[in-house]
Amino acid sequence: MTATERKEPLVRIYGRVASPEAYQLRDFLHRCDVPFEFIPLESGRQPVCEFPDGTRMERPSIRQVTEKLGWFANPSREEYDLAIYGAGPAGLSAAVYASADGLKTVLVERWAVGGQAASSSRIENYLGFPNGISGAELAERAREQACKFGAEILLARAGVRAELAAGKGVVYLEDGTKIVASASVCTTGVEYRRLGLPNEERLLGAGVYYGAGASEGPFTKGEDVYIVGGGNSAGQAAMHMAQFARRIFIVIRGDSLEETLSQYLVERIQAAPNVEVLTHTEVVALHGDKRLESITLADRRNGERREAGTRWLFVCIGGIPHTDWADAVGVVHDAAGYLVTGPDLSSAEKWRARWPLDRAPFYLETSVPGVFAAGDVRHGSVKRVASAVGEGAMAVAFVHRYLSRG
Ligand SMILES: Cc1cc2nc3c(=O)[nH]c(=O)nc-3n(C[C@H](O)[C@H](O)[C@H](O)COP(=O)(O)OP(=O)(O)OC[C@H]3O[C@@H](n4cnc5c(N)ncnc54)[C@H](O)[C@@H]3O)c2cc1C
């Protein structure tokens, strides 16, 4: 049972299951661990949200919902010791440690807390949770902990442009709000990789979903679900959906899951009667008008194609960092966009030349002094919740050194 099902609903959403706007609301509330009830409507009406005080909002934006929940905030200070961008596990961890250490800390998040981890229905390998924990619950606990120590969290706000000078970073949010801080940590993680197929954008949230779609499980009841990808996120999605859907098909290009999936997930998938792995296969076309109706699958060995009827396709094929802003401010990244830090920066001539100070960069420090990177966005990072949390905590230790020595 999810946290969302356990508690009294705080929000009622009326709408079509396949409406992208309704999906956005479900996904946001699920990630924030806010109990909600979704009441499916057949008609083409746009989603309506109802709150316990009787307020009804038609087609609300995420910002309006955060305002209504009392979560929307503007920065309370003109200047902070530390600004953290991205509230996934790395950013939340940095916020907890920094605020516990007494740093004036602000954490800016484009969407909901928890990052990729919040889309996981159950994280089973995070230390201290032998029975696993849902990503949304882990994120909500971390949010509470950061707030308890005094960190300010600005949700549904994205950092879009930076101006970095020695000793001070200025970052502008989408709406022009300015965040000024002595040091900053970039924990913006990765964005889901797309299939790159025609119709994909149009069917997003209307049958095509990125990540494990933890909020969507109950709606797949009795239907066929396709999951693309052979990594742990795909395996977790399969096991979550298998509780609801009629059949689950995991679509992979290779010939087995063994090389890409943790052993515990391989065993569960093999034991699940309604999960099938389609090897040497890829999705090559998406069909549907208002929502996904079918997909075309191709056998990579002989090119044979077949159409499969489905209203549910979850794409779990990893991610890429979105660090387009970095060039403009001289933050070095590798060819794939991951930010280069500490020893990696010093070891290669092409990167070392970009470091401006006599001292070596601190571990997790980027090529701009006082700007750190932690978690999945960092070159060479280990893509795990525990390592992101560890790096978030470590970054704060180096922020202290930077603030005391420059
Ligand atoms: C479905 C799924 C299941 C997983 N299961 C496991 C597991 O069981 N065990 C495990 O160890 N790992 C698991 N992982 C991997 C793990 O979740 C990631 O390694 C981890 O979340 C990385 O944390 P992060 O904080 O570096 O980045 P992310 O989690 O990617 O968080 C980055 C955050 O930054 C925000 N952001 C991006 N750009 C901006 C901007 N410009 N301004 C403000 N905010 C921004 C994003 O919205 C996001 O919230 C899973 C991943 C997925 C997708």
The ligand as an SDF file (V2000), in Angstrom:
LIG
                    3D

 53 58  0  0  0  0  0  0  0  0999 V2000
   12.7680    4.6730  -11.4730 C   0  0  0  0  0  0  0  0  0  0  0  0
   14.1120    4.7460  -10.8080 C   0  0  0  0  0  0  0  0  0  0  0  0
   14.4190    3.8520   -9.8010 C   0  0  0  0  0  0  0  0  0  0  0  0
   15.6630    3.9150   -9.1600 C   0  0  0  0  0  0  0  0  0  0  0  0
   15.9110    3.0360   -8.1540 N   0  0  0  0  0  0  0  0  0  0  0  0
   17.0870    3.1020   -7.4890 C   0  0  0  0  0  0  0  0  0  0  0  0
   17.3420    2.1940   -6.4130 C   0  0  0  0  0  0  0  0  0  0  0  0
   16.5300    1.3390   -6.0770 O   0  0  0  0  0  0  0  0  0  0  0  0
   18.5260    2.3240   -5.7620 N   0  0  0  0  0  0  0  0  0  0  0  0
   19.4620    3.2670   -6.0910 C   0  0  0  0  0  0  0  0  0  0  0  0
   20.4930    3.3510   -5.4300 O   0  0  0  0  0  0  0  0  0  0  0  0
   19.2550    4.1180   -7.1260 N   0  0  0  0  0  0  0  0  0  0  0  0
   18.0910    4.0590   -7.8350 C   0  0  0  0  0  0  0  0  0  0  0  0
   17.8560    4.9170   -8.8810 N   0  0  0  0  0  0  0  0  0  0  0  0
   18.8870    5.9350   -9.2160 C   0  0  0  0  0  0  0  0  0  0  0  0
   18.7770    7.1230   -8.2470 C   0  0  0  0  0  0  0  0  0  0  0  0
   17.4250    7.5000   -8.1040 O   0  0  0  0  0  0  0  0  0  0  0  0
   19.6120    8.2950   -8.7490 C   0  0  0  0  0  0  0  0  0  0  0  0
   20.9530    7.8860   -8.8410 O   0  0  0  0  0  0  0  0  0  0  0  0
   19.4930    9.4870   -7.7820 C   0  0  0  0  0  0  0  0  0  0  0  0
   18.1510    9.9500   -7.6980 O   0  0  0  0  0  0  0  0  0  0  0  0
   20.3880   10.6420   -8.2220 C   0  0  0  0  0  0  0  0  0  0  0  0
   20.1620   11.7070   -7.3460 O   0  0  0  0  0  0  0  0  0  0  0  0
   20.5270   13.2160   -7.7240 P   0  0  0  0  0  0  0  0  0  0  0  0
   20.0890   14.0360   -6.5680 O   0  0  0  0  0  0  0  0  0  0  0  0
   21.9350   13.2980   -8.1550 O   0  0  0  0  0  0  0  0  0  0  0  0
   19.6750   13.5620   -9.0460 O   0  0  0  0  0  0  0  0  0  0  0  0
   18.1310   13.4320   -9.3930 P   0  0  0  0  0  0  0  0  0  0  0  0
   17.4740   12.3880   -8.5980 O   0  0  0  0  0  0  0  0  0  0  0  0
   18.0900   13.3200  -10.8830 O   0  0  0  0  0  0  0  0  0  0  0  0
   17.5110   14.8390   -8.9490 O   0  0  0  0  0  0  0  0  0  0  0  0
   17.7960   16.0290   -9.6440 C   0  0  0  0  0  0  0  0  0  0  0  0
   16.7510   17.0740   -9.3140 C   0  0  0  0  0  0  0  0  0  0  0  0
   17.1400   18.3240   -9.8880 O   0  0  0  0  0  0  0  0  0  0  0  0
   15.9940   18.9900  -10.4020 C   0  0  0  0  0  0  0  0  0  0  0  0
   16.4420   19.9620  -11.4040 N   0  0  0  0  0  0  0  0  0  0  0  0
   16.9380   19.7160  -12.6550 C   0  0  0  0  0  0  0  0  0  0  0  0
   17.2580   20.8740  -13.2620 N   0  0  0  0  0  0  0  0  0  0  0  0
   16.9700   21.8720  -12.3950 C   0  0  0  0  0  0  0  0  0  0  0  0
   17.0890   23.2920  -12.4450 C   0  0  0  0  0  0  0  0  0  0  0  0
   17.5800   23.9080  -13.5170 N   0  0  0  0  0  0  0  0  0  0  0  0
   16.6760   24.0080  -11.3750 N   0  0  0  0  0  0  0  0  0  0  0  0
   16.1780   23.3930  -10.2700 C   0  0  0  0  0  0  0  0  0  0  0  0
   16.0460   22.0440  -10.1720 N   0  0  0  0  0  0  0  0  0  0  0  0
   16.4400   21.3020  -11.2080 C   0  0  0  0  0  0  0  0  0  0  0  0
   15.1680   17.8450  -10.9750 C   0  0  0  0  0  0  0  0  0  0  0  0
   13.8020   18.2160  -11.1290 O   0  0  0  0  0  0  0  0  0  0  0  0
   15.3730   16.7650   -9.9070 C   0  0  0  0  0  0  0  0  0  0  0  0
   14.4010   16.8260   -8.8870 O   0  0  0  0  0  0  0  0  0  0  0  0
   16.6190    4.8880   -9.5540 C   0  0  0  0  0  0  0  0  0  0  0  0
   16.3340    5.7870  -10.5980 C   0  0  0  0  0  0  0  0  0  0  0  0
   15.0860    5.7220  -11.2270 C   0  0  0  0  0  0  0  0  0  0  0  0
   14.7690    6.6860  -12.3470 C   0  0  0  0  0  0  0  0  0  0  0  0
  1  2  1  0
  2  3  1  0
  2 52  2  0
  3  4  2  0
  4  5  1  0
  4 50  1  0
  5  6  2  0
  6  7  1  0
  6 13  1  0
  7  8  2  0
  7  9  1  0
  9 10  1  0
 10 11  2  0
 10 12  1  0
 12 13  2  0
 13 14  1  0
 14 15  1  0
 14 50  1  0
 15 16  1  0
 16 17  1  0
 16 18  1  0
 18 19  1  0
 18 20  1  0
 20 21  1  0
 20 22  1  0
 22 23  1  0
 23 24  1  0
 24 25  2  0
 24 26  1  0
 24 27  1  0
 27 28  1  0
 28 29  2  0
 28 30  1  0
 28 31  1  0
 31 32  1  0
 32 33  1  0
 33 34  1  0
 33 48  1  0
 34 35  1  0
 35 36  1  0
 35 46  1  0
 36 37  1  0
 36 45  1  0
 37 38  2  0
 38 39  1  0
 39 40  1  0
 39 45  2  0
 40 41  1  0
 40 42  2  0
 42 43  1  0
 43 44  2  0
 44 45  1  0
 46 47  1  0
 46 48  1  0
 48 49  1  0
 50 51  2  0
 51 52  1  0
 52 53  1  0
M  END
$$$$
